[in-house]
């Protein structure tokens, strides 16, 4: 059980729906504060520093919400961590700022708690939530700037902020507006460390931010967020910011129906509109209150409030709507469905029909190919192996990176997990015997992982450490039925060890029964050793006993161990038959190559009978007969498998490869599609630094005429790479600005082939091309060529081309970006991310604003 030194907030939640305050940043903006209020020009715009430079402004906002009757006010500390405060040179004053903000809110909350609440004259307790916003980093990504921080560094960043808030007297720690689920995990661990440091134990409320599609910035859906976070020692889970209530309706329904924790919902006052460079939130108080009332009464929401754009009027209307109602009491969901999660989605650990298949080919101990690729550090090919297993039906992937040729298993594991986390949408199973490797993997993987594995062979010391890591990171654990006396061989011994491990994990470490996955172990039948002749039977019955005697736990099996030593083509049948009987006994998960699993009913009757004779030890010559049968069977190599794209058109092949994330052959398909229907274009002279009038691009025949070849040459792919590697200074700067949807939220590609040209920067959604030109583009022939090229792109492909001189990009960057923004504004729907009031909202999407908006 989690311990608390102050659980008043949770006690109140059991009796009523609690109402948070509204937008701090919006309210501060209305006060028209000057640089002097912020403490000087160097701090201008730093809302969090107002608690020191001009606390009257913050107090005014707090009082405005307390006056209308809110239960909870948030500290003005949304950006008060050392990473974001470094922008103002305040990184060394983080503790002071957080503690000061908390003390200010605490004083006011206590003052209003002593006031009678008319007309009942009852005292209304008021609470203080310590606001912890995002760091501005996205540790799950590979972006060189946004991911240049370690997990441990992030944990310490949030620990420091939480310590300041705790010292200031907050009632709960609020992690809000979170966009990268890995950062949320770091923030939660930071809060736990702060509580251990201060010996003050408070509730934690964790809120993520979803866009209009129902996903976090990096693609995490609400089921995954719930699976990843609910077991990390938090007390309330919910949503805030980004959208209004309308776009939260479905995620909130999912949370309300599935969360074992109270659910919070703190939306904006609608989707923001960009009006003259300012964010305007259109949802009025009455419809806002109606939506929130619906969430409370229909979707089990227990905490409500407002984010960007919500005013005291919104909260007053909401409180009046809630007051006279006979609101339902909190009804937590029944026993949570045990789930694992990738960075993007969750899966049930118990599949229907069972079992959950864990792909085994990303294992250096069992796959020579994977080992070779690992030693070569060919991570793209490793990703392809992973995707192949998913294509064949794997629900999760076992990852083992231990190789005798390399001493750096931890670093190899980190790189593989990093590559797979966004490349395959299935959970990862971390297979290692080394604690440091396990810990690094758990700190790298955004999802909810399964640990493979632990046991009691050398006593419980190591198992205790594994269970501690599992608890901290909300991982499930495969536990093997092995103790100090070795591997359990009989069904009774398997159950005996399972019970002992259960007691340690559940009763001492606080893991839940469904966090444990027991592997009853199987032994190879290929040796003919009489000691193991009945081992398959004991394994099947051991699974049955464990499921009967330890309710809630799951079971797994490394099925392929059964057939180790047999000819490769003889193994799948035996494994598949064993899998069938284990599932009948209650097996939930199987570590196996899914490509080699055949449904029991599809196995030829003769082969099935031979396999069952061996499994159930029905006759003394069962092994010999099985081997002799498969000696007469011709092996089928994987290379003979049908090509799923055979007979497709190039467009269909390309679509299939994109959907199935197959990189091989994509560029050839694109070339084939483009090659059809290309018309010749006029020739031109000169070498383009920015535009590339020839598919061969810059530098082809320097000083000589460049003629357009209507057929895309084979060198296109290599040439595009060369152009990217040899980008001009202006192109490098422009790419840094446009990448990662940096302008208007639009996705740009660089050096993009279209209609036989290579476009410098291209946004397909807007059909907008941005070209950067060197001085040679001022020459007459080149000018005419550029004009003809632009005309063809516009008339034949609907593409607008805008051109800039390299010198303007370097010296007048803001003007250039403003022009691009304006072009996008006319060709796209309004940006979903107009400027947010400082001190609230989505911090890491600052770069999606126009320069005017950032400045204003």
N, C-alpha and C positions, 0 to 999 in steps of 0.2 A: 504493500500500500504506500502511496505517495504521502509524505508528511508535509504539514503546513504549520507555520507559525501565525499566519493570518489567512483565514479562509472565509472572511465575512462576505466577500463577493460571491463565492460559490454558495454560501448559505442563503443569500438573498435570491440567487437564481432559482433555488428550489421552491420559492414562494411566489415569484412574480417574473414577468418579462422585464428585463432591464433595458433602459433607453440611454444610449450614448449621446454625446453632443454632436455638433455639426462641424462645418469646415473652418478650421483655424486660418488657413491661408487666405481664403475668400474674405473672411471677416477682417483680417489685418489689411488687406489691400484697400478695403473701403475707408480705412483711416487716413489714407494719403500720407503715409509716413515719408519723411525725408532722410537723407543720408545722416543728418545730425542725430535723428532718433536711433539709427542703427549703430551709432558710435563712431561715425566717420565714413569717408568714402570707401575705405578698404573693406568695411563690413556691410556696405549698402546692399540690401536685398537678402541678408542672412537673417531670416525670421527667427531662427532658433536663438540667436544671440540677443534678441530683444529682451529675454528674461533677465539679462544683465544690464544692457545699455538703456532700455526703456521698458521696464516691467509693467508700467501702467497700461500699455497697449495690450499686452497679453492678458492682464487682469480684466480689462474691459471685455474681452472676448469670453473669457471664462464666466464672468458674471452674467453676460447676455444669455448664455445657455442655462446656467443654474437658475436664473429667474423664471424661465418657462417650465422648469421642473424636471430636467434630465437627471438621471440617476448617476451617470458616470461622465467625468470630464477627462480628456486626454491631455497629457503634458505636451508642451510646445517643443518637442524634441525629435520630430520626425526624421531630421537629417543629422542629428547630433552624435555621429560616430566619427572616429578619427579620419576615415577615408574621405567622407564628404566635407568635413569641416576643414580639411587641409586646403581646400580651395580658398578659404579666407584666412589661412594661417592660424587657425584655432584648434589644430589637432592636439595640442598639449593642454587644452582647457576643457576637454570632453567631460571629465568627472565633475568639474565645477558647474558647467552649463546644465548637465542633466540633474545634478542634485538641486541646483537653484530652481530649475523649472518644476521639479517635483515638489519642493517645499512651497512654492507659490500656489500650485494647484491644491496641495494638501491643506494649506491654511484656508483657502476659499471653500473647499469641500466640507471641512469641519465647521466653518461658519454657517453654511447653509444647512448642514445636518441638524443644527440646533434650532432652526426656525420651524415653526408650526406650518403644516401643509393644509391650507384652507381648501374646502370647508370642514374637513374632518379634524383639523387641529392635531393630526398625528405627526410625529417627527419622521422625516424621510431621510434615511441614511444616504449619503453621497459618497461615491467612490472615485479614486484616481487611478487611471490606467497609464502606465509608463509607455509612451509611444516609441516604438523601434521600427524605423523604416528601412528600406533597402540600402545597401552600401554603394550602389551604382555599378557594381561588378556583376558579371554573369559567369560564375566559375564553371558551369557546365559546358561552356562553349570553348572553342579553340581560338577565339579572337585574341590577338597578341596583347591588346590593351585591356579588354574587358575581363579576361581570365588570368591576368597576371597577378594572382593572389592565391595562396594555398588555402586549403580548407582550415588548417589549424590557425592561420593568420586571421581568417574571418571569424572563427570561434572566439579568438581573443578580442577582436574588434567589438563584437557584440557583448562579450563578458564585461568589458570595461564600461560600456554604456549602461548595461543593466546594473552594475554595481552602483553607479551614480544615482540611478532612479530608485534603487532600493534604499540607499542612504537617505534619499529625500522623502521617503515615506509613502511610496505608491502602494496600492492594494493589489495590483496585478501587473504583469508585464504583457504588453500588447505588441506582437510582431505583425506588422501590417503592410499592405500594398506589395506583397512579395511576388516576384516574377520568375525567379529561378528556384526550383524546388530544392536544389542542392544548397543554396544559400539559406533557405528556410531551416534546413536541418542544422546548418552551422549556427544559425541564430538561436535555435532551441537549445543546442548544447552549450552555447555561450551563456544563456540564461541559467541553465542548471549549474554551470561552474560558478556563476556570480552568487547564486544562492548558497552553494557550498562554502564559498569564500566569506560571505557575510553572516552565515548561519541564520538567514531570514528566508523562509520558504513560502513562496507565493504562487497563486495560480498563473498559468500561462495561456494566453489566448492567441492562436495563430490564424492569420487571415491571408489568403492568397488573392491575387488579382487575375481575373479572366477577361479576355477580349470578347467581342460580340459573337465569336464562334464557339465560345465556351472553353477556351484553352488559355493556359498561361503563355507568356511571351515565347517560350521555347517549346511549346506544344503539349505541356502536361494537362491532361483533362482532370475533371473533378474526382472521378473514381480513383485515379492514380494518386492525386494529392491526398485523398482520404486514407488510402492504403499505406502511403509512405509516412504520414504524420501522426495518425491517431494513436500509434503505440509508442510515441517518443516522449511520453510524460507531459503532454499538454492537457488542458482541461476544457477548452472551448475551441471549436474549429469553425471557420467561416470564410466569407468573401467580403472584400471592400474595394471601392474605387473603380476606375476604368469605365464602367457603364452605369446606367440607371437600373432600377429594379426590373424593367421589362426583360433585359437580356440576362438577368440573373435567375429568372424563374425556373428554368429547367435544372441548372446546377443546384439551386437551393432545394428543389424537390428531391433530387438524388441524395443530397446531404441529409435532409430531414428524414428520409426513409431508411437510410443506411448507417448513419453515424451513431456510435455508442455514446458520443459526447454531445453536450449542448451545442447548438448551431447559432452562429452570429451572421448578420447581414447588414452591412453598412455601405449602401450604394451612393453614387453621385446623384445629383438632381438631374438625372437624364444624361444622355450622350452629349458631350460638349459641342457647341457650334463655334466656328471661328468667325467672329464678327469684328471687322476692322482690326485684326490682329489680337483680339482679346477673346478669352474663353468665356462663352455664355452658356449657362446651364438652364435649359428651358423648362424642366419639370416643376410645376407649381406645387405648393404645399399640400393641397387637397388630394390630387391624384397620387402624390408621393406617399401620403399617409394611407390611402386606400390600398396601394400595392403592398406596403409593409404589413398592414393589418391582415391581408390575405396570406402573407408568408407565415405570420404568427399562427393564424387559426387553421390553415390547411397543411403547412409544411413543417410544423414542429419547431419553428425558429424561436429562440429564447432571448436573443440579444439583438436589438435593432438600434439604428442611429443613422447619421448622415456623414458623407464624405464631401468631396469637392462640390461647391455650389450650394450646399444646404445651409440654411440660415436658421436663426431662432424661430422664425415663423414656421418652417418645415417641422421642426421638432415639437413646437407647441401643438400644431395640428395633429401630429402623430400621437403625442401623449393624451390629448383629448379623445382621440379615436380609441385608444387602448383602455383608458380609465374605467368607463362604465361597463366594460365587457366582462363576461364570465369566461376568462381566457383558459384554455386547456393547460393542464399541468404537463411538465416535461415527461415525455415518454421515450426513453432511449430505445434504440433498435434492439431486437433480440440479439442473441450471441452473434457477434460480427462474423460475416463470411470471411474465412481466412483467405487472404489474397497476397500475391506478390505483385510487383509493379516494375515496369521499365520506366524510363524518364518520361514516357508519354501516356501510357495506359496501364490498367491493372488486369490481372487474370485471377480467376478463382483457383486456389491450390487444389481443390477437388473439381476436376472437370466432369461434365456430364455429357456423354458417358466417360467413365474413367478409362485409363489413367491420364494424369498429366505427364506428357512426354518431355524429358529433359535431354536435349541433344548432347552427345558425348564427344563430338569430333573436334571441338576446340580444346583439346586436352593433349598436352605434350607427352604425357605418359602413355597414351593409348593411340595416338595418331601420328604416324611418321611424317605425313604431309604437313600437319599443323606444326610439328616440331621444327621441320626444315624452314617453314615460312617464319616461324618465330625467331630462329637463329639469324635469318636473313633480314629480320625486322620488316618484312613485307606485309604491312598492316592492311593494305587494300585487299590483298588476296585472302588474308585471314577474315576480313569482313565478308568476302564472297562465300567462304566456307560456312560462316554463321548464317548468311542469308539462305544458302542451299538447305540447311537443316530446317530453317523456319518454313521454307517452301514445301518441305516434305512433311510438315506437321508438328515440329517441335514447339512446345509452349514456352520453354525456357532453355537456356544454354549453360552447360557446365563449362567453366573456364579454369584451366590449369596451365600454369606457365613455368613449372619447375623443370629445368634442364640441367644436367650435370656439366654441360659445356659453358654455362654462364653463371656467375655468382650473384647476378642482380635480378633475382626472381621478382622482387618487389617493384622494380622499375618496369620490367616487362609486363607485369600484371597491370600496373597503372596505365601504360600505353595501350594495352589491349582493351581494358575497360573503357578508357577514354574514346577509343575508336568505335567500340560497339554501342556505347550508351545512346548515341544519336543515330547510329546506322541500322540498328535492328530494334523493332518495337516489341521485344520480349524481355522478361526479367533475366537477370544473370545469377548464376549459381557459382559462388566463389569457392573453388576447389584448391585448398592449400593446407599444408601441415604447419606452416610458419605463421606465427601470430602477427609479425610485422607486415607480412604480405597481406594478410587478411584485413588488418586495420587500414592499410593504404587503399585497398580495393573498396572498402566500405566508405572511405572518405572521398573517393573518386566517383562512385556510382550514384547518380541522383535517385534511382529507384529503390524499391524495397527488395533486397537480395535474399537469397537462400545460401547459408553457409554449409559447405561440404568439406569437412564434417568434424565431429569430435567424439570422444569415447573416454573410457577410464582405464586404458591399458597401462598407463604409468601412474595410476592414481587420479585424483580429481583436480590437481593443481592447474593443469592446462585447461581442462574443461571449464573450471571456474572462470578463467580469463576469457575463454571463448563466449561463455554465457554473458559475461559482463559487457563485452563488445556488442553482442547481439541485442542486449537490452538498450544500450546507449543509442544504437543506430536502427532500432526496430527491425532487425533481421530475423528471419526464421532460421532454424538450425537442423541439419540432418545429424542424427546421433546414431552411432553404430553400436550394436550389441556386443561390445568388447569390454572386458574388465581386466583386472590384474592377473586373472587366470587364463586370459586369452580370448579367442573368438568363440562365442556361444555356438554350439553345434546342435543342441537339442532345443525343442520348442520351449521346454520349461526354463532352461537357462536363458534363452532369449528374453522371455518375459521377466525373469528375475532381474536381469541387468536393466531392462527398460524401466522397470518400476524404480530402481535405485536412481537412475539418471533423471527420471521425472521428478522425483522428490527434490533433488538438488536444483534443477532448473526452475521448477514452478514455485516450490515452497521457500527456497532460499534466495533465488535471483529474481523472482517476480515475473518470469516469463509465463505466458498463457499456454494452456495445453495445445492450442492450435499453432503455436510457434514451434512446436517440436515435431520433427519428421523422423520416425524410427526406421532404420535400415536393419532388417532382420538377417541380413547377410546370406549370400549364396556361395557355393563352392563349385569348382569345375567338375564336371562329370566325365571329362575327356581322358582322365588318367586310368580309370578303371579301378581305382583304389577302393577296396571294400569298406574302408572307414567312412567314405563319403557316398556310398551307394544310395543311402536313404536321405541324403542331405537336402535334395529338392523338396521332399515331403516335409521335412522338419522346417524348412523355410516357409513353405506355404502355411503350415499349421501355426508356426510362430507368428506370422502376420495376423492370422485369425485371433490368436490369444491376446496379442497386444491391443488390437482394436476392441476386443470385448472387455478387457480389464482396465484400459486407460481411456475413458471417454474423452472425445475432443481431439486427441492426437491424430497425426497423419502417419502414413507409412510410405516408404520408398524402397527401391531395390535397384542395385546395379546389375541388371539382368544379364548383360553380356558376359559377366564373370562365369556364368554357368557353362558356357560353351568354349571357354578359353582352351586353346590347344587343338580344336577341331579345324578341318579345312575351312577356309573363309566362306565358301559357298554352302557349307553344311550348317553354319551357325544360325542364320536367320530363322530357319524353321524351328529349331529347338528353342531359341530365345522367344519366338512369337507364341509357341504353345505354352511355355512357362509363364509368360506374361499373362496369357488368358487365365490360367488357373490361379495365379496370384491375385488378379483383379477380382475373381470370384470370391477369394478369401478376404477381400477388403483392401487390397493395395490401392493407394491413392496416386503415387508418382513412380515413374520408372526412368532410370538413366539408361538411354539406349540410342542407337542411331535410328531415327524415325524412318529413314529411307529403307531400312531393313526389317520393318515391322509389317507383317501380313496378318490381316484379320483371321481369326481362328476358323471361321466358316469358309474362308477362301483357300485354306491350306489343303492340298490333296489328301484324301482320306488315308492313303497308304503312308504318306509322310507323317501325318498326324499320329497315326497308330505307332509308328516307329519311335517318334519323339516321346509319346506317353509311356511306352514300355520302358524307356530309359529313365524318364523323370520319376516314375512311380516304382521302379525296380521290379518290374513284373516278370522278368525272365533273366537268367544269368548271362545270356549272350546278347542282351539288348544293345550294348555299346558296339559290339562287333557288327551286328546287323545294320545298325545306323550308319557306321562308317562305310561299310561295303556298299550300301545303297547309294550314298552320295559320291562314291568313287566312280560310279557309272553315269552321274549327272554332269552335263557340260556346264561349267560356270558361265554366268552372264555378267559381263563387265558393265560398269556404269556408263562406259562410252557408248554402249548400244541403246541407251535410253533415248526415247523419242525427243526431238527438238520441239518444244511447245510452240515455237514461232514458225514452224514449217508451214508453208503455204500462205503465210500472211503477206499483205502488201507492205512496202516500207513504212507507210504511216501506221499500219496496225502493229508492226514489229516495234516501232518507236514507242507507241503508246504502251504496249505490253511491258517493254523494258523500263519505262519511266514508272509505271504502276508497281512493278516488281523490283524496282531499284537495281536494275542490272546495268552496269556501266559498259561492259564489253560490247562493242559493235554499235554503240549509240551514234558516235560521230560518223561512222560509215553510212548509217541509215540517213542521217541528216544530209550528208553529202549527196546521197542518191536522190533524196527528195528535192533538194535545191537544184541539182543538175538538170532535172526535167523542167522544161518551160522557161529557161533563161534566155533572154534576148541580148544580143551584143550591145555594148555601150560604146560611146566615142572614146577615142584615145586621149591621153593627156600627157603632159610632160611635168617633170619635177618630182621631187621626193617629199612626201608629206610627213611632217613630224606629228601632226595631229590626226588628220584624216588619212585613210588608206584607200586610194582610188582603185588599187589593184588587189585581188585576193592574195597576192604575194606580199602586199604591204610595203612598209618603208624599206628603203635601201636596195630595192631591186633595180639594178642598172643605174646606179647613182649618176645623175647628170644626163641621162639619156631618156627618151620618151618612154612612158609607161603605157602599155596597151592592155586593155581589158580583155581577158580570155573568158569567153562565155562558159567554158567548162571549168568547174572547180578542180584545181590540181590536187594531186595526192599529197603535196606538201602542206596543205592547208592547216592540218592539225598542228604540225610542228611549227608552222609560221605563227599561228596564234600564240603558242607558248612562247616563242621567241619575242613577239611583240610585248607580251606581258612582262617577261623578264627584263627587257630593255626599255621599259617605260621611261618617258621623259619626266623631269621633275614636276612639271605641271600635271601630267597624267597621274603620277603617284599621289599628288595632293588631292586631285579631283576624286580619285578612287577612294581615298581615305574618308572623303566627305560623303560620297554616294553609297558606299558599301553598307551592308546591314540595315538597309532601309533608312538611311540617315537623313534623307530629304523627303518630306511629305509622306513618309512611310512607304515610298515607292521602291520596288526591287529593280535595281540596275544590274546589267551584265557588262563586263568589259571585253573588248576585242571580240565582239559578237558577229559571226558570219550571217549575212542576210542578203539574199538576191545576188550573191557573188561578190559582195563587198564585205570588208571587215569594219564594223562600226566601232568607234572608240568606246562609247558608253550607250547602252540601249535599254530602255524600259519597255518591255513588251506590252504590259497592261495599258500604258498610256500611248504606245506607239510613238515614243519620243526618242530621238537620237541626239546625243551631245557630242560634238566634234571639237577637238582642240587643234589649232592651226599654228604652224610656225611661219616665219616671214616669207618663205617661198610661195605660200598660198596667196600672196598679193600679186604675183606675176600673172600676166594676161591670160596665157594658155591654161594655167592651173585654175584661175578664177572661172573661166568658161567651163572647164571640166567639172569643177565643184558644183557649179550651177546646174549642169545637166544631170549630174549624179543626184543632187537634191530633188530635182524635178521628177526623176524616175522613182525615187523612194516615196515621194509624196503621191504621185498620180497612180502608180501601179501597186503600191503597198500601203498607202495611207499613213506613212511615217512622216512626222514633222522633224525637221533637222534644225537645230540651233547651233551656231558656231561661236567659238571664243578664241581670241588670241592667247597663246601660252602666257604672254606677259600679263594679260588681264587676270588670268587665273591666279598667278603668283602675287600680283600687286593689288588687285581689286577683288579679292576673293569673295567678300560679302555681296558685292553687287552681282557677281556671276551667279552665286547661289540663289540670290533673290530672283533673278531672271529664270533660272531653272524651276524654282518653286512656283512662280507665276505660270509658267508653261504647264506644269503638272496640274496646277489648280484648275486650269481651263479644260484639261483633258481627262481628269479623274474626278471621282466623287470627292466631296470635301474630306480632308484628312481626318481620320478618326482620332487623331491625337493633337488637337490644338494646344496652345500653351496652357499649362496648369498653374494655379496660384502657387507661389513659392511656399515650401514648407508642407506640402501635401501632395498626394498623387504619385504618379509614376516617375521616379527619379531617373532611372537609367534610360528612359526614352527621350531625354532632353534633346538628343541629337536629331529627333524627328521633327523638331520645330524649325521654322524659318529663322534666319538670322535676325530679322526684325523682332520676332516673337521672343527669341532668346534675350535680345537686348532689352526688350520692354518688360 
